[in-house]
């Protein structure tokens, strides 16, 4: 039976299967990407590469319905969310199409002594391997492919086994944009085959978005072969409420931060931390809003079962659960956990789905302590009416990103990534195009 299959989580129906590529097919994909880098990427001006990336953006807009419907079938994403994801993906490609030439421009260096000149030239590394997750089938690819195609790297892309339709559609779209054969090659590969791809000397780097376990495994293999790695892994982002002049609006923001993509986002506001003078009123309103949200299927029945086990474990250890209902297959009703203690397993875990943990903080310092008491460090949210407090708290949070008094504020121009066990490296913005470059120094003495 194929590893790659579309199984509609809303119904449990297997819609389509794809055969896994043979070892020969996978290695041939690496060869095509290598030749494309040698014959095309290294000889094509950045302006021409950027124009092709701009065409990728246009095709995302033209084919948004088809791409969105594929995501709905594959991982249960509500259609409006899927359409929004395609639009954001288009914006990312457009951003790099418009800014790549500036980001990749030569940088002269002022010499401290001696004659002549020095310049840093930003050049592509070569073939890159991308390993993508299922939760954002188009957006995750855009974050990786957009900057690297513009930079002149070529890509071998392994998508999640449950997203083979999206994988095929994106590969065709990039070819239709005018990129030559081998510039972007999709593979339906096994984990064992991917280990061989990482080891291949033609492959210069790896970018993975996924679980902590997958990231550790890939980083270990890449380290053995001295390959550059970018990892965007899990998160258990704090949503800190210190003060508010509109509690209902703050509650709405907290619900939105938790339930984006049915709660299946690495940077969702999973741990809500509220000062004790606001706690009771906040929890009452937050719970009402969470439980009143329409349920949607998670990505798979297995994902829903995993979340159910974590929540049940928390309750067994003494936490309290408010829930809108029982799990039905992949359908998991929103819920709110309170009374979680540092000794509970769930305290240090990531809950990937529509269940939030809420904590009471004595004061600002205690809120920061709770926020940082996690192995993860991806994103965070701070809500306060005091601008000085907002900056003070943001400075102390151990995370790659802090959003003050707002949610859904990500953008193509803003760097995305974390610290601690949430990974390393950055995607998006100027930093995203600089991860896989050879910053070549050219020093001319005379």
HELIX and SHEET records of a PDB file:
HELIX    1   1 UNK A   23  UNK A   39  1                                  17    
HELIX    2   2 UNK A   41  UNK A   43  5                                   3    
HELIX    3   3 UNK A   46  UNK A   62  1                                  17    
HELIX    4   4 UNK A   64  UNK A   75  1                                  12    
HELIX    5   5 UNK A   79  UNK A  103  1                                  25    
HELIX    6   6 UNK A  139  UNK A  151  1                                  13    
HELIX    7   7 UNK A  164  UNK A  176  1                                  13    
HELIX    8   8 UNK A  191  UNK A  199  1                                   9    
HELIX    9   9 UNK A  212  UNK A  224  1                                  13    
HELIX   10  10 UNK A  247  UNK A  259  1                                  13    
HELIX   11  11 UNK A  260  UNK A  263  5                                   4    
HELIX   12  12 UNK A  276  UNK A  291  1                                  16    
HELIX   13  13 UNK A  301  UNK A  316  1                                  16    
HELIX   14  14 UNK A  345  UNK A  348  5                                   4    
HELIX   15  15 UNK A  364  UNK A  372  1                                   9    
HELIX   16  16 UNK A  387  UNK A  396  1                                  10    
HELIX   17  17 UNK A  429  UNK A  434  1                                   6    
SHEET    1   A 2 UNK A   4  UNK A   8  0                                        
SHEET    2   A 2 UNK A  13  UNK A  18 -1                                        
SHEET    1   B 3 UNK A 107  UNK A 108  0                                        
SHEET    2   B 3 UNK A 117  UNK A 124 -1                                        
SHEET    3   B 3 UNK A 437  UNK A 444 -1                                        
SHEET    1   C 6 UNK A 184  UNK A 187  0                                        
SHEET    2   C 6 UNK A 154  UNK A 158  1                                        
SHEET    3   C 6 UNK A 127  UNK A 131  1                                        
SHEET    4   C 6 UNK A 203  UNK A 209  1                                        
SHEET    5   C 6 UNK A 228  UNK A 232  1                                        
SHEET    6   C 6 UNK A 423  UNK A 424 -1                                        
SHEET    1   D 7 UNK A 320  UNK A 323  0                                        
SHEET    2   D 7 UNK A 335  UNK A 338 -1                                        
SHEET    3   D 7 UNK A 355  UNK A 361  1                                        
SHEET    4   D 7 UNK A 269  UNK A 275  1                                        
SHEET    5   D 7 UNK A 237  UNK A 241  1                                        
SHEET    6   D 7 UNK A 380  UNK A 383  1                                        
SHEET    7   D 7 UNK A 403  UNK A 404  1                                        
SHEET    1   E 2 UNK A 376  UNK A 377  0                                        
SHEET    2   E 2 UNK A 419  UNK A 420 -1                                        
END                                                                             
